[in-house]
Amino acid sequence: MRVSTSMIFSQGLTNLQQQQTSMLTAQQQIATGLKLTNPADDPVAFSTASNLSVLISKQGQYSSNIDNATGKLSVQESTLGSITNILQSVRDAAIQANNAANDPTSRAALADQINQLRGALASQINATDERGEYLFSGTAAKQTPYNASGVLNPAVANATPVNLQVADGQSVTINTPASGVFQLTNSATTGGSASILQVLDQLSAAITNQPANVQTVYQTAQQDIDSVMNQVTNARGSMGNALNVLSTAKTNNSAESVINQQTLSNLRDTDMASAITKLNQSYTNLQATQMSMVKIQGLSLFNYMR
């Protein structure tokens, strides 16, 4: 094949451009820390990396949800623990009140004790979290569950539990409305729907006023207190189960996130040792190509004949 001078220079120029491109690519990868910046670099790897980025972002949101849910449920479960202790004290006082040997002074002391416990109970039921949201208002989180008279807020009565997704296809309840925990649909004391706060008001009044049916009030109040204590216990059990679910979800989510981030890094991030080696090789090849071009430029038939 006949090789012309123009062909030699053309091929030399192509080699120079290839080495320069290779150097620039290596330099960019080292500077940015990324070897995969657009689909043209590797279409399959770029698509996989894009999908992994979306998945990692979703796992990050799940991690935030898990931490948020764990915090809320921990506060609620602790509050229900305090409420259980208050209700137990109320139950003990109710049993003590149902004693014919009590005189007006002892009954007044018991009524005052019931009122004090009722105030503490109302404070716990209407407690808020650090964001100012009520712990037991469900989707009506900005609404106080009960008013001063112990009447359930209609907004909370119509509220539903708040659920938060913590994994694909998995969610937990992070706010249960008070109506499912502290409300009696058929109170033995009042004969209809009533809150535990209203039951305690009836009990306190009965201890103070000693109506004809006072013994019945004592007995029905104890039944209502026991019913609410069972509801609180069930709610605490559900929260405990949810906290276990959150603990498992956090472990799984963290493990999957680490694997996905490592896979993404392998696809996208620059292998510095390899990139630096490639840069040095390209620089050496460029120098060699430049030197060969200089020598080729000095060649001619006359020089050969000399």
Order of alpha helices (4+ residues) and beta strands (2+ residues): alpha-alpha-alpha-alpha-beta-beta-beta-beta-alpha-alpha-alpha-alpha
